[in-house]
Amino acid sequence: YISKPFNLDILLLRIQKLINEEKARQKSFSQGINIDPGEVTITSVDEQFIGKVCAMIRKNMDNPEYSVEKLSADVGMERTVLYRKLNAIAGQTPSDFIRSIRLKHAAQLLNKGYQVGEVADMVGFNTPKYFTKYFKQAFGVTPSQYKVNL
């Protein structure tokens, strides 16, 4: 909130801080393993939205057929609106968001001692090879290496 009349320098500084906060939230979401909607959002409406999206993804975690179309139907939004909203809040496309939630859950399961093949099935990847490819892309190591480095 900036009261009127306002100084242009103060307005520009406030805008820059908001942009930096948004980038920091997006970075923390994309790099963290824990999924906490409160860390990603700035308003309670956004937090509720992310919470609902995460709940739908968790509910369908082991379903490899769960797609952006099904997510948008579950959330009650058109696909394009969902795309814009997730991109604005989390800095990711809906398909990337679904994959990142699955991979973060996979990392948590690997921490609990599950085998790589089991985890791939539990988080909705069709094959361990496909799972390994995206896990390595997200975390920089293969699931097996991740499990050994615990």
Buried (B, 14 or more C-beta within 10 A) or exposed (E): EEEEEEEEEEEEEEEEEEEEEBEEBBEEBBEBEEBBBEBBBEEEEBBEBBBBBBEBBEEBBEEBEBBBEBBBBBBEBEBEEBBEBBBEBBBBBBEBBBBBBBBBBBBBBBEEEBBBEEBBBBBBBEEBEEBBEBBBEBBEEBBBEBBEEE
